[in-house]
Amino acid sequence: FGLWSTKMFQEKKRCCVKLSVHPSRGLMDEKFTVLVQNVLPGFQLTVYAFYKCEGGYSWEAFAHYTASATGAVNVSEDPSRGGTYSGVEPMGLMWSLRPVPGSKSGLRMRKMNVQTPMEVTISVYQGHLTEGFVDQVPLAAVVVERWYMAPGVRRIPITEGGLTATLFLPSGPGPFPGLLDLWGGGGKLVEYRAALLASHGIAAMALDYLTPQITKETGKMVDYEYFEAAYRVLEQHPQILGSRIAMLGLSFGTSVTLRMAVYSQVIKLRCAVCISGSHVQPIDGSHLFVFSLLSFFSNADKTRFNEEQHVIWRDLLMPIPTDASLKVDVGRLRCPLLLVVGEDDQNWPSYESAMDEMMQRAGNEHLLTVLSYPNAGHLIEPPFTPSARASAFKTISNTPQTVMVLWGGEPVAHSVAQEDSWRKTLVFLRVNLYGGSQPGAKMKNLL
Ligand SMILES: *[C@@H]1O[C@H](CO)[C@@H](O)[C@H](O)[C@H]1NC(C)=O
């Protein structure tokens, strides 16, 4: 009888706990609310998030809560007392996701197929658990879909002009402003940020410029003309406003963006966004600048390692040279520039570059906006992406090596930087791409 009544009690408790997540289907940069109801006042519970990524690795986040006098927990306003985050963190279940114990080291979460959602299971457990979730039965569970592509966004692979690229067009007839999206030194065609930008009304093209098909076939790195060909595809597309095009780069993509913005005779930008990069690079007039950049950045003497043997590359460009032939002449920029900088960037001297006198003067200082974030690292991604302080990285060279690279960033501060910089980047792009004919609106006048 005793056993039977305990079972009854458990069944009752299980059936009556209500877990709701709103919206349960949304964009990656959209917040959700997680609400637990129908538990006893003061009841201790754990809210748990689980995600199995495309590579087959499992990720988890969890937090300990105590139910209110009305028997509820609202993750958007109640504090976590422990877990993978603490305090009030409305989106902590996403940004604090980490590989489950025992996973291989050096993982970084990146969605490669943007045509399917990230499916995260949110569940509630009795008590304050920190491990053994798989052996327990949750009191309630909900599957949440997180998308990079909003309904109606179209994904168009581009191979014309020898490009390896993907264009994302927003839903609707357009025409839309356009954007060329460049990732960093890892190469590959990485689509998720461009897909998300298209979800916000900008026709965005993700471009592989370090490992494109043409380089695989010929063994040669791309030159100026490759980026200009990508720009022309955007400019001439019937659904894109040819006079309203931006470039956005992260890391190595920043070097390319600044180089093209200042020196290309073809590319005319409305504005540019540079995340975690630098204007330092050899300016020798060569069109083979991607190759010369890569060589410039492989100065092994200045490579450092931390105690865990993670590679620190930020010194490769330090100290910031005074020699003008080693920097993009940012004084010649004619469009507004947004710099996004993590002050704990261990991979590039992005903070020092942004503070460089030449950049500050920029000849036309009114065009420059700097967003600088204390304790944020190098990989400033769209919001709620879990940060990897270090991860495995395959170098681009004739003899590729996989090394563990230190990116930097303290999780809470990094997550704040991602959320804030993304929101401001969207405002910056909207104002400069959709705004009137007068470019140059500075962020501080807007926010
Ligand atoms: C949960 O908290 C958020 C943020 O304070 C609030 O907007 C929402 O209405 C709350 N939900 C409920 C059901 O109380």
The ligand as a Gaussian input file, in Angstrom:
#p B3LYP/6-31G(d) Opt

LIG

0 1
 C        7.741000      36.172000     -16.877000
 O        8.649000      37.257000     -16.787000
 C        8.658000      38.134000     -17.891000
 C        9.756000      39.151000     -17.666000
 O        9.592000      39.830000     -16.465000
 C        7.286000      38.757000     -18.064000
 O        7.267000      39.584000     -19.200000
 C        6.245000      37.666000     -18.192000
 O        4.974000      38.255000     -18.246000
 C        6.322000      36.711000     -17.010000
 N        5.365000      35.645000     -17.235000
 C        4.440000      35.347000     -16.320000
 C        3.447000      34.335000     -16.731000
 O        4.411000      35.865000     -15.217000

